[in-house]
């Protein structure tokens, strides 16, 4: 399938990608609102609680890379379907957790499934959509992550309290939902012509391709930028609810404020992708996002009251998602990467960036135990988000309106 072709079935693929992205975020972010209850049940320290979230991040980013390679070898459908199945198993079996060790193992397993599934859905969208729709399409699938993130925060506590099922029952419900998504995926998903025609060729050149990708300067520029974004967002999404509760907020209102961050990310994803495709540029949207993230996280640091904290949360949520579509469109528009190698390229970027996402929540939990405050953690969020300026300043412009003309027309 050439980049210029517009195949109607691409919208079905986008729908499946959206559902998968939604499921991945829902199962990841139902945990932070329940953090206090899980800590009491399993008798965990603050550092251990942060570790559970970080373990998911660790395996997610590690298996982004592995999922990219597997999708080349055995196809996107089998690889992505396996990832969704792993998510389902890890969530449903949380009902049997009775120790920190078993919880940690299952959160690791959840990250394996999410890592495999998310890289495949990004790659599938890149293969099915033409260049001038690519940022928009990636933004639409990313709204699934934002919506799942928001719903995970919003529903976790009400389901636990209203249905009186406890935190284990809530995990079980979300696992049952992911099982339904698994059936929908196997029924609707199809391989693109690119993946079918290049699978055998790519199998033979797998090792050579990985080494050549590591020599691409853009890979390291994008990795630095995404490391900052991952670090800051993982800190805020893991610890914001608990930090608010510690200063007197109720569980309900803390969850509502935290839900606002991914909730505003839903329209932000769409707007970012559409604006980027209309402009034919990627870098300006990344740079603007970095500037506003620095400012909004700095405001959260001073523990504002009233409307200001809601404005800061909404701003951080908007610009935490605004740049995602343009960012994900860049690899397949680089002439030395293209559609065929974009999956592994993004997998490497996310795997390396995930180191920051893994370490940050643990470090903030440890700092909280020593200092008794989350202030230093939110200060680090503001500082690390500045790394997103690196690709905006030093990265290559790849949109259709760029002077480099790095596109397929």
C-alpha positions in Angstrom: 0.0 0.0 0.0 1.5 3.3 -1.0 1.3 6.3 1.2 -1.0 8.1 -1.3 -3.7 5.5 -1.4 -6.8 5.9 0.8 -8.4 2.6 1.6 -11.8 2.8 3.4 -11.0 0.0 5.8 -8.4 2.2 7.4 -11.1 3.7 9.5 -12.0 0.2 10.9 -8.3 -0.3 11.7 -8.3 3.1 13.5 -11.4 2.1 15.5 -9.7 -1.1 16.6 -6.5 0.8 17.5 -8.6 3.3 19.5 -10.3 0.5 21.5 -6.9 -1.1 22.2 -5.3 2.2 23.3 -8.3 2.8 25.5 -8.0 -0.6 27.1 -4.3 -0.2 27.7 -4.8 3.1 29.6 -7.9 1.9 31.5 -6.0 -1.0 33.0 -2.9 1.1 33.7 -4.6 4.0 35.4 -7.2 2.3 37.5 -4.4 1.8 40.0 -3.4 5.3 41.2 -6.9 6.2 42.6 -7.0 2.9 44.5 -3.4 3.4 45.8 -4.4 4.0 49.4 -6.6 1.0 49.6 -4.0 -1.2 47.9 -1.3 0.0 50.3 -3.4 -0.8 53.3 -4.4 -4.2 52.0 -0.9 -5.3 51.1 0.9 -3.3 53.8 3.1 -1.4 51.3 5.4 1.6 51.8 5.1 4.6 49.6 8.2 3.6 47.7 6.7 0.1 47.1 3.4 1.7 45.9 5.3 3.8 43.4 7.3 0.7 42.3 4.1 -1.1 41.3 3.3 1.7 38.8 6.9 1.9 37.6 7.1 -1.9 37.0 4.3 -1.6 34.5 6.1 1.3 32.8 9.4 -0.7 32.7 8.0 -3.7 30.9 5.7 -1.5 28.7 8.7 0.3 27.3 10.9 -2.8 27.1 8.3 -4.7 25.2 7.6 -1.8 22.9 10.9 -2.7 21.3 10.2 -6.5 21.4 6.7 -6.0 20.0 8.1 -4.0 17.1 10.4 -6.8 16.2 7.8 -9.5 16.6 5.3 -7.6 14.4 7.9 -7.7 11.6 8.5 -11.4 12.0 5.0 -12.8 12.6 2.7 -9.9 11.7 0.9 -7.2 13.6 -2.3 -9.1 14.1 -0.8 -12.1 16.0 1.6 -9.9 18.0 -1.1 -7.3 18.9 -3.7 -9.9 19.7 -1.2 -11.7 22.0 -0.6 -8.4 23.8 -4.3 -7.8 24.5 -4.6 -11.4 25.8 -1.8 -10.8 28.2 -3.5 -7.6 29.5 -6.7 -9.6 30.1 -4.9 -12.3 32.0 -2.9 -9.9 34.2 -6.0 -7.9 35.2 -8.3 -10.9 35.9 -5.7 -12.7 38.0 -5.3 -9.6 40.2 -8.3 -11.1 42.1 -5.9 -13.7 43.5 -3.3 -11.2 44.8 -2.5 -11.6 48.5 1.1 -10.2 48.7 3.2 -7.4 47.3 5.3 -9.9 45.3 2.3 -11.3 43.4 1.0 -7.8 42.7 4.4 -6.8 41.4 4.5 -9.9 39.1 1.1 -9.1 37.6 1.8 -5.4 37.1 5.0 -6.5 35.3 2.9 -8.8 33.1 0.4 -6.0 32.4 3.3 -3.9 31.1 4.3 -6.7 28.8 0.9 -6.8 27.2 0.6 -3.1 26.9 4.1 -2.7 25.5 3.4 -5.2 22.7 -0.1 -3.9 21.9 0.7 -0.2 21.9 3.6 -0.4 19.5 1.6 -2.5 17.1 -1.4 -0.1 17.0 1.0 2.8 16.3 2.6 0.8 13.5 -0.8 -0.3 12.1 -2.1 3.3 11.9 1.2 4.3 10.2 0.8 1.6 7.5 -2.9 2.2 6.8 -3.0 6.0 6.6 -1.6 8.4 3.9 0.9 11.1 4.9 -1.5 14.1 5.0 -3.8 12.2 7.4 -1.1 10.5 9.5 -0.8 13.0 12.5 -4.6 13.2 12.7 -5.0 9.4 12.7 -2.3 8.9 15.3 -3.9 11.6 17.4 -7.3 9.9 17.2 -5.9 6.6 18.3 -4.1 8.4 21.1 -7.4 9.9 22.4 -8.2 6.3 23.3 -5.3 6.4 25.7 -6.5 9.7 27.1 -10.1 8.5 27.5 -9.0 5.3 29.1 -6.7 7.2 31.4 -9.6 9.5 32.5 -12.1 6.7 32.9 -9.7 4.7 34.9 -9.2 7.5 37.4 -12.9 8.4 37.4 -14.5 4.9 37.7 -12.0 3.1 40.0 -13.2 4.5 43.3 -17.0 4.7 42.5 -16.9 1.0 41.3 -15.1 0.0 44.4 -17.4 1.8 46.8 -20.8 1.6 45.1 -20.6 -2.0 44.1 -18.7 -2.9 47.3 -16.3 -5.1 45.4 -13.0 -3.8 46.7 -10.0 -2.9 44.7 -9.6 -6.5 43.5 -13.1 -6.6 42.1 -12.4 -3.4 40.2 -9.4 -4.9 38.6 -11.5 -7.9 37.7 -14.2 -5.8 36.0 -11.6 -4.0 33.8 -10.1 -7.3 33.0 -13.4 -8.6 31.8 -13.8 -5.5 29.6 -10.4 -6.2 28.0 -11.5 -9.7 27.2 -14.4 -8.3 25.2 -12.0 -6.0 23.3 -9.8 -9.1 22.6 -12.7 -10.7 20.7 -13.5 -7.5 18.8 -9.9 -7.2 17.8 -9.6 -10.7 16.3 -12.8 -10.2 14.4 -12.1 -6.9 12.8 -8.3 -6.4 12.5 -6.5 -7.0 9.1 -2.9 -6.8 8.1 -2.0 -4.0 5.7 -0.5 -4.8 2.3 2.8 -3.3 3.4 3.1 -5.8 6.4 2.1 -8.8 4.3 4.5 -8.1 1.4 7.5 -7.1 3.5 7.3 -9.7 6.3 9.7 -12.2 4.7 12.1 -9.5 3.6 12.2 -7.9 7.0 12.8 -11.2 8.8 16.1 -11.6 6.9 17.4 -8.2 7.7 16.2 -7.8 11.3 19.6 -7.5 13.1 21.0 -5.2 10.4 17.9 -3.0 10.6 18.2 -2.5 14.4 21.9 -1.6 14.2 21.2 0.9 11.4 18.4 2.5 13.4 20.7 3.1 16.3 22.9 5.2 14.0 20.1 7.6 13.1 20.6 10.9 15.0 16.8 11.6 15.1 16.3 8.5 17.2 18.4 10.0 20.1 16.9 13.4 19.7 13.3 12.0 19.9 14.3 9.8 22.8 15.6 12.7 24.9 12.4 14.6 24.3 10.1 11.7 25.1 12.1 10.9 28.2 11.2 14.2 29.7 7.6 13.9 28.8 7.4 10.3 30.2 9.2 11.3 33.4 7.0 14.3 34.2 3.7 12.6 33.3 4.4 9.4 35.2 5.2 11.4 38.3 2.0 13.5 38.1 -0.3 10.6 37.2 1.0 8.4 39.9 1.3 10.7 42.8 -1.1 13.7 42.2 -4.1 12.0 43.8 -2.2 10.9 47.0 -0.5 14.3 47.3 -3.9 16.0 47.2 -5.3 13.7 49.8 -2.3 14.4 52.1 -3.1 18.1 52.1 -6.8 17.6 53.0 -8.6 16.7 49.8 -11.2 13.9 49.8 -10.5 10.7 47.8 -13.4 11.7 45.5 -12.2 15.3 44.7 -8.6 14.2 44.3 -9.6 11.6 41.8 -11.8 14.2 39.9 -8.9 16.6 39.6 -6.6 13.9 38.4 -9.2 12.8 35.9 -9.2 16.3 34.4 -5.7 15.8 33.1 -6.4 12.9 30.7 -10.0 14.2 30.1 -8.8 17.4 28.4 -6.2 15.3 26.6 -9.0 13.8 24.5 -9.8 17.0 22.5 -6.1 18.0 22.7 -5.1 14.9 20.8 -7.5 15.6 18.0 -6.7 19.3 17.8 -2.9 18.6 17.8 -3.2 16.1 15.0 -5.5 18.2 12.8 -3.5 21.4 13.3 -0.2 19.6 12.5 -1.6 18.1 9.3 -3.1 21.4 8.2 0.2 23.2 8.9 2.2 20.4 7.4 4.6 20.7 10.3 5.4 18.8 13.5 8.0 20.7 15.5 6.1 23.8 16.4 3.4 21.8 18.3 6.1 19.9 20.2 7.8 23.1 21.3 4.6 24.8 22.4 3.6 21.8 24.4 7.0 21.8 26.2 6.7 25.4 27.2 3.2 25.0 28.7 4.1 21.8 30.5 7.0 23.5 32.2 4.7 26.3 33.4 1.7 24.1 34.5 3.9 21.7 36.5 5.6 24.6 38.2 2.2 25.9 39.2 1.3 22.5 40.7 4.5 22.7 42.7 3.3 25.7 44.7 0.1 23.8 45.8 -2.3 26.5 44.5 -5.9 26.7 45.8 -9.2 27.3 44.1 -9.5 27.8 40.4 -5.8 28.0 39.8 -5.0 24.3 40.6 -7.8 23.2 38.2 -6.4 25.5 35.5 -2.9 24.1 36.0 -4.2 20.5 35.9 -6.2 21.2 32.7 -3.3 23.0 31.0 -0.9 20.1 31.8 -3.4 17.6 30.5 -3.9 19.5 27.3 -0.3 19.9 26.4 0.7 16.4 27.7 -1.4 15.0 24.8 -1.3 17.9 22.2 2.1 16.9 20.8 1.5 13.1 20.6 0.0 12.8 17.1 2.7 15.0 15.4 5.5 13.2 17.5 4.3 9.7 16.4 4.1 10.8 12.8 7.7 11.8 12.5 9.4 8.4 12.3 7.5 7.1 9.3 8.1 10.5 7.5 11.9 10.2 7.9 13.2 9.0 4.5 15.7 6.7 6.1 13.0 5.1 8.3 9.7 5.0 6.4 6.6 3.0 7.1 8.4 -0.3 7.1 10.8 0.5 9.9 8.8 3.0 11.9 7.4 0.3 14.3 10.8 -0.8 15.5 12.1 2.8 15.5 9.3 3.9 17.8 9.7 0.8 19.9 13.4 1.7 20.5 12.5 5.3 21.3 9.8 4.3 23.8 12.0 1.6 25.4 14.9 4.0 26.0 12.5 6.8 27.1 10.8 4.4 29.5 13.8 4.3 31.7 12.9 7.8 32.9 9.2 6.8 33.3 10.3 3.8 35.4 12.7 5.6 37.7 10.8 8.8 38.3 7.8 7.6 40.3 10.0 5.4 42.5 12.4 8.3 43.2 9.5 10.6 44.0 8.0 8.0 46.4 11.4 7.7 48.1 11.9 11.5 48.4 8.4 11.7 49.8 9.3 9.2 52.6 12.4 11.2 53.4 11.1 14.8 53.2 7.4 14.2 53.9 6.4 16.2 50.8 5.8 15.7 47.1 7.1 19.2 46.3 10.5 18.1 45.0 8.8 15.5 42.8 6.6 18.1 41.1 9.6 20.4 40.7 11.4 17.6 38.9 8.3 17.2 36.6 8.6 20.8 35.6 12.3 20.5 34.9 12.2 17.2 33.0 9.4 18.4 30.7 11.9 21.0 29.4 13.6 18.1 27.6 10.7 18.1 25.1 12.3 21.3 23.7 15.2 19.2 22.3 13.3 17.7 19.4 11.5 21.0 18.9 14.7 22.9 18.5 17.2 20.3 17.1 15.0 17.7 15.5 14.3 17.5 11.8 11.0 18.9 10.4 9.2 16.1 8.5 5.7 17.4 7.8 4.5 17.7 4.2 5.1 21.5 4.3 8.7 21.2 5.5 11.6 22.5 3.4 13.2 19.1 3.6 10.3 17.6 1.6 10.5 14.4 3.6 7.3 12.8 2.4 6.1 10.2 0.0 4.5 12.2 -2.8 
